[in-house]
């Protein structure tokens, strides 16, 4: 993915072709950069599985399947860029249809493999409970984020009105793909865009563990953060707030609403998430009462 990101960056510089309103090399560039972060995070999580347990080998194979599936996906995306046509939702010719069907199968296999890894992490015994739950919950949110991609293949009303439409499916909701969009991300500024919750959800895999690393780094300076129970509470609060925000972004996109044009219901929901998240954070930072010796022993064994 690093190599493909470099190739795509060169393509952006030297290839002036435009596809669906953006430079043609934008998609492989964004995908490859995003997948560098995703695959590194997933590899680190697999490394947390006990090496002496069968789960580690199952996790290794699941990770390998993820890597192969992503390679197939990116090879096909790049192939279609070279050919000058869409990779996603394209049924214009038998070849284009076959490419998209293979891509769909590879993503379904990837999602199932990531689910296997998430289940293994849920069952694994990781010594630090805050780390364990950051890994478990971020992997589940990432699975939900990846699943948003399956909503994109639904035909739009305009596509259903055409017999054998060459393009079936859309990133945008309520507006056609290729309209006014944000710089760099390409997200629609006039309608809903399912790529927003898709991106946000999948990158829980990096952001929640990163929060935990920040809390651990601050622990020597702030006594409360040195307590594992406080870090655990903050991790659960962050995961809950992240999941609620992901749900809100999905709801907003499905209603055909642009990210920066929220209606009253969206603003009210966002305000509720901020207030509840802030209150939960304040409660999480309370100094925990000293745990009885028996409880500490139970926590260590857990």
C-alpha positions in Angstrom: 0.0 0.0 0.0 2.9 2.4 0.7 4.3 1.6 -2.8 0.8 2.1 -4.4 0.4 5.4 -2.5 3.7 6.7 -4.1 2.6 5.5 -7.6 -0.8 7.1 -7.2 0.9 10.4 -6.0 2.9 10.4 -9.2 -0.3 9.7 -11.2 -2.0 12.7 -9.6 0.9 14.8 -10.6 1.3 13.7 -14.3 -2.1 12.4 -15.3 -4.8 15.1 -15.8 -7.7 12.8 -16.5 -10.9 13.4 -14.5 -13.3 10.7 -13.5 -16.6 11.3 -11.6 -15.6 14.9 -10.9 -12.1 14.2 -9.4 -8.6 13.4 -10.7 -8.6 9.8 -11.8 -5.7 8.7 -9.4 -7.5 10.1 -6.3 -9.3 6.8 -5.4 -6.2 4.5 -5.4 -4.2 7.2 -3.5 -6.9 7.7 -0.8 -7.5 3.9 -0.5 -3.8 3.0 -0.2 -3.0 5.7 2.4 -6.0 4.7 4.5 -5.1 1.0 4.2 -1.6 1.6 5.4 -3.1 2.7 8.7 -5.7 0.0 8.8 -3.4 -3.0 8.1 -0.7 -1.8 10.5 -3.3 -1.5 13.2 -4.8 -4.9 12.4 -1.3 -6.5 12.4 -0.6 -5.0 15.8 -3.9 -6.4 17.2 -3.1 -9.9 15.9 0.2 -9.7 17.7 -1.6 -9.3 21.0 -3.1 -12.8 20.6 -1.3 -15.4 22.8 1.5 -16.9 20.7 1.1 -20.3 22.4 -2.6 -20.5 21.7 -4.3 -21.8 18.6 -6.0 -18.5 18.3 -2.8 -16.9 17.2 -2.5 -19.2 14.2 -6.1 -18.6 13.3 -5.5 -14.9 13.6 -2.4 -15.1 11.4 -4.4 -16.9 8.7 -7.3 -14.4 9.0 -4.8 -11.6 8.7 -3.2 -13.2 5.6 -6.7 -13.4 4.0 -7.3 -9.8 4.7 -3.9 -8.9 3.1 -4.7 -11.0 0.0 -8.2 -9.6 -0.3 -7.0 -6.0 -0.1 -4.3 -6.7 -2.7 -6.9 -8.0 -5.1 -9.1 -5.0 -4.5 -6.4 -2.5 -5.1 -5.0 -4.3 -8.2 -8.5 -4.1 -9.7 -9.0 -0.4 -8.7 -5.7 0.5 -10.3 -6.4 -1.6 -13.4 -9.6 0.4 -13.9 -7.8 3.7 -13.4 -5.3 2.7 -16.1 -8.3 1.8 -18.4 -9.9 5.2 -17.6 -13.1 3.9 -16.2 -14.9 3.4 -12.8 -14.0 0.5 -10.6 -17.0 0.6 -8.3 -20.7 0.1 -9.3 -19.6 -0.4 -13.0 -21.7 -2.8 -15.1 -21.1 -1.1 -18.4 -19.4 -4.1 -20.1 -19.1 -7.8 -19.1 -15.5 -7.1 -18.2 -16.3 -4.1 -15.9 -19.1 -6.2 -14.3 -16.7 -9.1 -13.7 -14.2 -6.7 -12.1 -16.8 -5.3 -9.8 -18.2 -8.7 -8.8 -14.6 -9.9 -7.9 -14.1 -6.7 -5.9 -17.4 -7.3 -4.1 -16.4 -10.9 -3.3 -13.0 -9.9 -2.0 -14.5 -7.3 0.3 -17.0 -9.8 1.7 -14.2 -12.2 2.4 -12.1 -9.4 4.0 -15.1 -8.5 6.3 -15.6 -12.0 7.4 -11.8 -12.4 8.1 -11.9 -9.2 10.1 -14.9 -10.6 12.0 -12.8 -13.7 12.9 -10.1 -11.5 14.3 -12.5 -9.4 16.3 -14.0 -12.6 17.8 -10.5 -13.8 18.7 -9.7 -10.5 20.4 -13.0 -10.6 22.4 -11.9 -14.1 23.7 -8.2 -13.3 24.2 -6.8 -12.6 27.7 -4.9 -9.3 27.5 -3.2 -8.3 30.7 -4.1 -4.6 30.6 -7.9 -4.3 30.6 -8.0 -0.8 29.1 -5.9 -2.1 26.2 -8.0 -5.2 25.8 -11.3 -3.2 25.6 -9.8 -0.5 23.3 -8.7 -3.2 20.9 -12.0 -5.2 21.2 -14.4 -2.2 20.8 -12.4 -0.5 18.1 -12.4 -3.7 16.0 -16.1 -4.0 16.4 -16.7 -0.4 15.4 -14.4 -0.8 12.4 -16.4 -3.8 11.3 -19.6 -1.7 11.4 -17.8 1.1 9.5 -16.7 -1.4 6.8 -20.3 -2.8 6.6 -21.5 0.7 5.5 -19.8 0.0 2.2 -22.5 -2.6 1.5 -25.1 0.1 1.6 -23.4 1.8 -1.3 -24.2 -0.9 -3.8 -28.0 -0.2 -3.6 -29.2 1.3 -6.9 -30.5 4.9 -6.7 -34.1 5.7 -7.8 -32.7 7.3 -10.9 -30.8 4.1 -11.7 -33.8 1.9 -11.1 -35.7 3.9 -13.6 -33.2 2.9 -16.4 -33.1 -0.6 -17.9 -29.7 -2.1 -17.4 -28.1 1.0 -16.0 -24.3 0.9 -16.6 -23.7 2.3 -13.1 -25.6 0.7 -10.2 -24.8 2.1 -6.8 -23.6 5.4 -5.4 -21.5 6.9 -2.6 -23.8 9.9 -2.4 -27.4 9.9 -1.1 -30.0 12.3 -2.7 -27.5 13.7 -5.2 -25.5 12.1 -8.0 -21.9 11.2 -7.5 -19.4 13.6 -9.0 -21.1 16.8 -7.8 -19.7 19.6 -5.7 -17.4 18.0 -3.1 -14.8 18.8 -0.4 -11.2 19.1 -1.3 -9.0 16.0 -0.8 -11.7 13.8 0.6 -14.2 14.2 -2.3 -17.2 14.0 0.1 -20.3 15.6 -1.2 -21.2 19.1 0.0 -24.7 19.0 -1.4 -26.1 15.7 -0.2 -25.5 12.7 2.0 -22.3 10.7 1.6 -21.9 7.2 2.9 -18.1 7.4 2.6 -18.1 9.6 5.7 -19.3 7.0 8.3 -17.5 4.3 6.3 -14.2 6.2 6.8 -14.9 7.3 10.4 -16.0 3.8 11.5 -13.1 2.0 10.0 -10.5 4.3 11.5 -11.7 3.6 15.0 -9.1 0.8 14.7 -6.4 3.5 15.0 -8.0 6.3 17.0 -9.2 4.4 20.1 -5.8 2.6 20.7 -4.1 5.9 20.0 -6.1 7.5 22.7 -5.0 4.8 25.1 -1.4 5.4 24.2 -1.8 9.1 24.9 -3.4 8.3 28.3 -0.5 5.9 29.2 2.0 8.6 28.1 0.3 11.2 30.4 0.0 8.8 33.4 3.4 9.7 34.9 2.3 13.4 35.0 -1.3 12.9 36.2 -1.8 10.6 39.1 -5.4 9.7 38.2 -4.4 8.4 34.8 -1.9 6.1 36.5 -4.8 4.1 37.8 -5.8 1.4 35.3 -9.5 1.6 36.4 -9.6 5.3 35.3 -8.0 4.5 32.0 -10.5 1.7 31.5 -13.4 4.0 32.2 -12.1 6.7 29.8 -11.6 4.0 27.1 -15.1 2.8 27.5 -16.4 6.4 27.4 -14.4 7.2 24.3 -15.6 4.0 22.6 -19.3 4.7 23.4 -18.9 8.3 22.2 -17.2 7.2 19.0 -19.9 4.6 18.3 -22.7 7.1 18.9 -21.0 9.6 16.5 -20.6 6.9 13.9 -24.3 6.1 14.2 -25.1 9.8 13.9 -23.0 10.2 10.8 -24.6 7.1 9.2 -28.1 8.4 10.0 -27.2 11.8 8.6 -25.8 10.4 5.3 -28.8 8.1 4.8 -31.1 11.1 5.0 -29.3 12.8 2.2 -27.8 15.5 4.4 -24.4 17.0 3.7 -21.9 16.8 6.6 -21.7 20.6 7.2 -25.4 21.2 6.5 -27.0 19.5 9.5 -30.7 20.0 10.3 -32.1 20.6 13.8 -32.4 16.8 14.6 -28.8 16.2 13.7 -27.6 19.2 15.7 -29.7 18.1 18.7 -28.3 14.5 18.5 -24.7 15.9 18.2 -25.3 18.1 21.3 -26.6 15.1 23.3 -23.5 13.1 22.3 -21.2 15.9 23.5 -23.1 16.4 26.8 -23.3 12.8 27.6 -19.7 12.1 26.6 -18.5 15.1 28.7 -20.5 13.9 31.7 -19.2 10.4 31.3 -15.6 11.7 31.0 -16.0 13.7 34.2 -17.3 10.7 36.1 -14.5 8.5 34.6 -11.9 10.9 36.1 -13.1 10.5 39.6 -10.5 9.0 41.9 -11.5 5.4 42.4 -12.0 4.1 45.9 -9.3 1.7 47.0 -10.2 -1.8 45.9 -10.2 -4.6 48.5 -7.4 -7.1 48.2 -9.7 -9.8 47.0 -11.1 -7.6 44.2 -7.6 -6.7 43.1 -6.7 -10.4 42.9 -9.8 -11.0 40.8 -8.9 -8.2 38.5 -5.4 -9.4 37.9 -6.7 -13.0 37.2 -9.3 -11.6 34.8 
